[in-house]
């Protein structure tokens, strides 16, 4: 168990390198199941979730070699089409092996993930899409079992643009017979990265990144060498740090085009951002202004940005109303922000955040990846010391969180 110690910091000055996206690389790793042979993934962040996905692939019979921000993954002709509970429980994203296993091996046995810190997280849309593609889905002993001798392309209309359901449907459809159309598909940058990876493997996907994706099934795919897209949520985290602590930084390798709504919102709050060479420049020199925030699927404001925006609003001038439209239970860090002196009232999926001039450091606990990072952002703008217990949650999604913050002058350290 480790604790992150954060002391009042700022102005932050310098450059922060942004790594590959967690929410892309995990799906690319799952997609390697789709073809026999050796893949290379580059710009891979050194984070716990990547190691766990590596454990899952290894369990399934793949070989995973870890290099310098790279993975070499070798997929044999036959894999064990199973994701056990110990691994799925650790990381819900394991569910994305369902589509590729089914497509290539005709069966998949994946433990049901259950809820998590955001509240219930059903997978009904994933399963409905796979059933519509021709899979037979049953449940037994906490596992979902999916079988299909041959998937067949069809028209899928997702009830909600779920990221995971779109990814599972896409990875199943690439080897299906005939054409699949996924309507109301998720449009995230990571999804477009997955589609581009699959197309390099020989898939025939059009429209990824828009809400209608068309997939013409092919018979086989081949391994490729691919560089993972930049992590917009990691970039957002350091933008929030600059907003809360003040300063001027360059986020090297961040892709501003994947963060336009956030950049607009930050601009309203007083954080100036603009594209800079291979990255994004950001500056905040004055107390932030409050804004209202409403989370929506991409390209709307991501739910993952919300804890970071709430942390910034706690010290902004005015009142901000925050509405969570994706995960009703994603407020667990709020009580800890209140313990740090924030003025926040939550009511179902809304929060009213009244900015205070200064927070006051306190012992708190990271309930999940983004909330842990948000507590650290709040700690930068607090008097005294903030000690964030369970900092291992932050390691799931951030490589060298402490080093990157220290690199721009933040007073943070790790106590193991
Ligand atoms: N939903 C259903 N049924 C389903 C699938 C989703 O009701 O079958 C609901 C969910 O309960 C939620 C909404 O649809 O209310 C959106 O869920 P989605 O499926 O889009 O999310 P996800 O694929 O489970 C990914 C990211 C999350 C991110 C969300 C939303 C990964 C590994 N996870 O989750 O990222 O918050 O999309 O953008 O890609 C994180 O990085 O810390 C993280 C939690």
Boltz pocket constraint, residues with backbone or C-beta under 6 A from the ligand:
constraints:
  - pocket:
      binder: B
      contacts: [[A, 22], [A, 23], [A, 24], [A, 26], [A, 93], [A, 120], [A, 121], [A, 122], [A, 123], [A, 124], [A, 125], [A, 126], [A, 127], [A, 160], [A, 161], [A, 162], [A, 163], [A, 164], [A, 165], [A, 186], [A, 302], [A, 303], [A, 304], [A, 325], [A, 326], [A, 327], [A, 328], [A, 369], [A, 370], [A, 397]]
      max_distance: 6.0
